[in-house]
Amino acid sequence: MSEERLQKILSQAGVASRRQAEKIMLEGRVTVNGAVITELGSKADLETDHIKVDGKLLRPAKTQVYIVLNKPKSVMTTVSDPEGRATVMDCLRGVKERVYPVGRLDYHSEGLLLLTNDGDLANAIMSAHTHLPKTYFVKVTGLLTGEQEQEFRDGIPVMGRRTLPAGLRLIRNAPNPWYEIRLTEGRNNQIRVMFKHLGKLVEKLRRVRIGPIELGRLKPGEFRYLSAEEVEKLRYAIRRGSEGKRV
């Protein structure tokens, strides 16, 4: 095996996503042959170098695993939490392989979360270049006007940058209605921020789909493994999104 960037090695070994692996390196938690490595461009060879994270020797992932979890509310989308709060890893009882969450759902949100030890696929799912659509059911404090609905669809300024066009559909008309939201980007707390801009607060948020992968009938806290066919459909959706971006 030839040398590769450390963050890619960490990702492919199931330690964390590439983005999170960079953070782990900058925190001084990675050593190569006994030396602490914090430079993000550093390379190593997993077969010939002794690479450790938090003092534990890194080994190649034996098999690639793909899991869909129905993340419950009040659970952190992290591998560990310094404050001792429950994390999504607590839901994966019986999973022997080392996996990590792909992207995030905030503490108060629930629904579909993918976990894997396939660093390349995880990186592609999180990349803005793939424009992989994600679908959510959202309960908010009041109906939007027709003007507000169109503003939501066209894009709302967030932190000085307008959001990409989004799908919005009323699925339950009530004093506190439910909307189906479809996004092709994933900024921090994006849906909550967009509704707040329009004077509404999000009461409940549940992600139900990522690309071709659906949450289905999984109850909060339950998980299942993706089939080989589902993984291939996900890869195909990523390829199509990337090709569409280049056109």
C-alpha positions, 0 to 999 in steps of 0.5 A: 500500500502506498502512502496516503494522507493521514485524514484519508487513512483515518477515514478509511479505517472507520475512525471518523469522517475525513473532516472530523479526522482533520480535527482529531489530527489538529488536536494532537491525538494522532501519532505515526511511529511515535511522533505526534502529527498535526500537519494536515498534509502529512502522509503515511502507509497503514501497512508499514507505519504504526499509526495510533489514535488516542494511543490505540493502534489503527488497523485496516477495516476488514469489511465495509459496513453501511448502516441506516439508523433512526436517530432518536431525539436528545442523542448526539450525532458523534462517536463520543461526547465529553459531557457524557450525553448519549450518542448514536453509537449507543444505539448500535449494540451488536455492531462489531465493526468500527463505524462513524456517522455520515454528516449530522443531525442536531441534538433535538432532531431525529430520523435517518442517519447513515453510518459507515467505515467507508471513508470514500463514500462518506466523503462523497455523501457529505460533499456539496458537489454531489447535491445529494437530496435529503428529505425532512418532515418538519412541524412548525409554529404556524402556516407560511403564506404563499409569499413565504413559501416561495421565498423558502423555495427560492432561497433565504439569506443565511450568514450572508449567503443565500440558500440553494433552491429547496423543495417545500410541500404542505403535508398536514394543514393544522395550526402547527402544520407539517411540511415536507422539505427537500434540500441539496445542501446541509448547512448547520441547523439550516431548516431551523434557521430558514423557518426562523427567518420567516417568523416560525419555529421548528417544533419537530424535525425528522429526516426521512430520506437521503438520496435513494435511501429511505428511513422506512419503518425503523423506530427511533433507536433502531437500525439496519444494514444497507443491502448491496443493491441499496449501496449501489443505488447510493453510489449511482445517485452520487455519481449522477449528482457529481456529473450534473454539477460539472455540466 
